[in-house]
């Protein structure tokens, strides 16, 4: 990908969930990597946090974003449309729908080595209610993916310059 001179940072919306997951594993006498997925546990933790405070995850995320000095912040783990998508859209985020065939998605999830796998589809999360600014199909090879990313970066930069 072409270097564009921007400082980029990935900030995980689900960072508090990963921290809680790690603490639960530690208390249970087991180890889990910082970004490993016990999807059943992560989903349960998110449900309980959202029951207590539906906006906690997105408010925590936006607070961490406000402390970033990056020119571009990428979030790659938004799952809930309400309230996350709406709050992030209101904060000025643009959205890229990243997708691939279901066969490839299932194969990639299995190869990732998650502790537990929860079968999901777009409808599970309500992704159909998200209005993406752009889309990327990751079903193709690395070069095709890079071309798609370059095209989106060009469009994003052109949009930012005109606003």
Secondary structure by P-SEA (a helix, b strand, c coil): ccccccbbbbbbcaaaaaaaaaaaaaaacccccccccaaaaaaaaaaaaaaaccaaaaaaaaaaaaaccccbbbbccccccccaaaaaaaabbbbbbccccaaaaaaaaaaccccccccccccccccccccccccccccccaaaaaaaaaaaaaaaaaaaaac
